[in-house]
Amino acid sequence: MATTIFGPRGCPAHEPENSPAGFRYALTHGAEGIETDLHLTKDGVPVIIHDETLHRTTNGLARWRITPWPSYDNFGYQTANASRR
């Protein structure tokens, strides 16, 4: 049986986690698929985020389950490489 290689959340060591660039990097560097997490905000908007809270990947301290989508405009996004807004 062959081993299947997945890029969890893309390739966060090289590109922002759960980003199109991260997924592309993983797939062009040998991953046969990607794994990600899709959830709904308080008001039902789908978001791709791995953690229960926003503090690791943004400058927000809220939980995505109780945060309405318009509030996301106030968060700066953090990555393994640099802060992004």
HELIX and SHEET records of a PDB file:
HELIX    1   1 PRO A   20  THR A   28  1                                   9    
HELIX    2   2 TRP A   64  ILE A   66  5                                   3    
HELIX    3   3 TRP A   69  ASN A   74  5                                   6    
SHEET    1   A 2 PHE A   6  PRO A   8  0                                        
SHEET    2   A 2 GLY A  33  GLU A  35  1                                        
SHEET    1   B 2 LEU A  38  LEU A  40  0                                        
SHEET    2   B 2 PRO A  46  ILE A  48 -1                                        
SHEET    1   C 2 TYR A  77  GLN A  78  0                                        
SHEET    2   C 2 SER A  83  ARG A  84 -1                                        
END                                                                             
